[in-house]
Amino acid sequence: MCRLLAYAGPPIFLDRLLVEPRASLISQSLAAREAKTIVNGDGCGIGWYGERPEAGVYRGISPAWSDANLVSLCRQIRSPLFLAHVRSATYGEVSTANCHPFADGRHLFMHNGQIGGYERLRRGIDALIPDALYPRRRGTSDSEAIFLAALGCGLDDDPVAAIAATLSTIATTVRATGETAPLRFAAVHSDGETFWAYRWANDGLPPSLYWRREGDGIVVASEPCDADTGNWTIVPPASVLVARRDGAPRIVPFELAVAARAAA
């Protein structure tokens, strides 16, 4: 399983969260504490917002702990909203195209989890991506497929409903094949002003996701990125944490059936 982190609030240098803490995301790439896969060395990436509407992105196949370019960028980039990810590949080879976060204009998306049995279901899952968006498919991962399918379900207009509709359709597709492996989903999507952090699974065992305040901002992560774990609060299962650059976070239920109907 992968590790991820997102921040929204007053602009800070990325290294404040990604490099400096003893249990930073880069440290977690070598020694995660709450993951089945301790080492997350199949690539890394950051996405951030600056003065342009579209996001900046850096992705590479080197492990985060040995990527000097990643560390250099984190020390130089200051942003009010950024996402970061270290990968432990479940599906899809180790390639830049399969590294997170994925970007499309102002949208960024990263994922920790799996579509159970994806290697057997890939053709059907890819069919959920609209024809107009399919040329944007660069990699082979289930995560990118979820992102592009969600774009086709209205991510621009109602992100929560779009993600819910996408997962609901994927779950239906999986059930139709008789596949019993779980669909697990911890993910962050951002449009540059807000990020939505999701924690859900169809077997009731979603990947871990925590949040805490960082000064006047909010940080969410797969696991605490500092030594003081008491400052962190777990995001409840079947929930979405919504955080804006300039506001307090709120947690709302993530009900697939209700949101899917709304999107339809």
N, C-alpha and C positions, 0 to 999 in steps of 0.2 A: 504494500500500500504506500502511497505517496504522502508527502507532508506539504502543507500550504500555509500561507499567511497573507492577510490583507489589512490595510490601514486606511482610515479616512479621518481627516481633521485638519488642523493647521499644518502647513508644510513642514516636513522634517526631512533630514537626510536619511536615505534608505539604510545606511549602515547602522543607524541607531537601533534598528530592530533585527536586521538581517545578518549583521557581522559582530557587533560589539557584545551582546549578551552572551553569558557563558553557555546557555542552552539555545543559542540563536538558530535560525532555520538552517544556516550553513553547517553549524555543528550537528544538527539533527540529520543532515544528509549522510553523515558518517556513523552517528550513534543515536537513532531515534529511541525514545523511552517508552512510547505508548503505541508502537506499531508492531504488527507481526513480522514485518520486514525491517530489521534494525538498520540496514544500510540502504540508502536511497541514492544510488550512484548512476542512474541511467539518464542523466541529463538534468538541466535546471533552466529556469527562466524568470524574468521579471517583466512586468508591464506597469507603466506609470503614465500619469497625465501631467502635462505642463501647460504651455501657453497655446498650444494648438488643440483643436477639438478631438482629433484622433489620438489614440494612445501610442506611446513609444513602447517598443518591445525589444528585449534581448533574450535569445534562446540559444542554448548550446548543448552538445552531447557530453561535454566533460562533466565529471562529478563536481558538485558545487564546492566541495572542500579543496579542490585543486584548480579551480577556475579563477586565475588572477584577473582576467578581464571583468568577471562578475563583481569581484571585490572592488576593483577600481571604479566601476560604474556606480556601485552603491555608495562609495565615498564622495562622489561628485554630484549625484542627482538628488535634488530636493523636490518633494512632491506632496500635494495634499491628499492624494489617493493613489495607492499602488498595490499591486498583487505580486506574490512571489511563490515559486513552486519548486520542489525537488522531487524527482521522479524515480519510482521503482516500477518498472514496466510490468503490467499485467498482460496487455495485448499490444501488439505493434512493436516492431523492431526499434532499436535505439537509433533514432535519427532526429535531426533538428525539427522536421515536420511533425513529429510526434511529441515534442516537448511542449509544455504549458508555460504561460497562458496562451490561449488561442485568441486571435484578434480579428475584428471585422469593423472597420471604421472606429466609432467611439466605443464599441463593445469589447470587453475582455472577459474571458471565461477560463476557469481552471477547475480541476476535478480530482477528488480522491475517492476511489471506489471501483465498482465493476458492474458490468452487465454479465451475469452468470452465463457461461456457455457461449460467450461472444464469438469464439473462433468458429462455432457451428452456425451462429445466427447472423453473422456479419452481413450477408447479402440482403436479408430481410430488414435489418436495421438501417443499412445504407439507403434502402428504398423509401425510408421516411424523410429523407432529405429532398426538398423540392428540386425539380430539374433546374430551375433558374439559379439555385444556390450550389448545386453539385460541383460545378467547375471550381469552387473555392475549396473543395476537399483536397488537402495536400498530403495528409498522412494516412495512417491505417488504424488509428486508435478508436476505441469506443467513445472516448471523451470528446474528440472532435466531432464525431457523428452526432452526439447529444447536442452539442453547441449549434451545429448547422440546422439540425431538425428544429431546435427551439427558435432559431431565427425565423424559420418558416412558419412557426406557430404564433408569431406576434411578439417576439422579444422586445421589439421597439416600443410597443404600446402598453403591454401589461406583462412584465417579466415573470411574476410569480405564476400567473395563469399559463403563460407559454411554457415554462419549465414543467409545471404540473401536467399539462396536456401531453407534453413530450414523454414524460416518464410513464404516464398512464398508457399511452399507445405502445411504448416499448414493453411494458409489463404484459399487456394483452398479446403482443407479438410473441413474447417469450412463452407465455402460457399455452399458446396455440401450438407450439412445437413440442410441448411436453417437457420442456426443460425445467428442472427443479432447483438449479443453483440460484442463489439470491441476486437481487438487483439492489446494490448499495450505493448511496449517493451522498457525499459531502462535497459541496462545490461553492464557488463564489463567482458571481457575475457582476460586472460593473458597467455603467454607462458614462462614467466620468464625473458624475455628481453624487451618485449613490452606489453602494454595493449591497448585494443581497447574498447572504450566506446560508446555505441550505443544509439540513441534516435529516436524512430520511432513508429508510430501507423497507423493502416489502416483507422482510422476515423479522422486523422489529429490532434489528441489530445494526444500526447505522454506524459508520466510522466516527471517531471522536471529533469534536469541534468545541472550542472554548473561546471566550471573549473576555476582555477587560478594558478599562480605560487607560489611555496613554496620554497623560496631560489632559488637554481638552479634546482629544481625539479618541477613536475606538480602534482596537486591534482584535482580529479574530484569527485563530490558528488551530491547526490539527492537534497541537499539544502546546502547553506553556513554553514560551521562548525565553524565560528567565528562571532564576532559582526560586523565586517566591511564588510557588504555585497557589498559595492561598488567596492571591489577588484575582484569580481566574474563576469564571463561572461557566459551567458547561451549557452549551446550547441544547435545549430539550430535544428529544427525538420528534420527528414530524413537525419541525418548526423552521421558520426563516428568521434570521436576524437581519434587520434593515438598518443601515447606518449611512447618514449623509455627511458630507464634509463639515457642515455647520450645525448639526443637531444631535440630540441624544438618540441612542439606539432604541429600537423597539423590536420585540419578538412577537411574531404572529404565527398562528397555526398554519401548517402546510397540509391541506386536505386535497388530495389528488382528485377525488370525484367532483367536489364542488368547483375547484378551480378549472378543471378540464371542461366542465359544462359551460363555465363562464367564457372560456376561450372559444368554444364552439359557437 
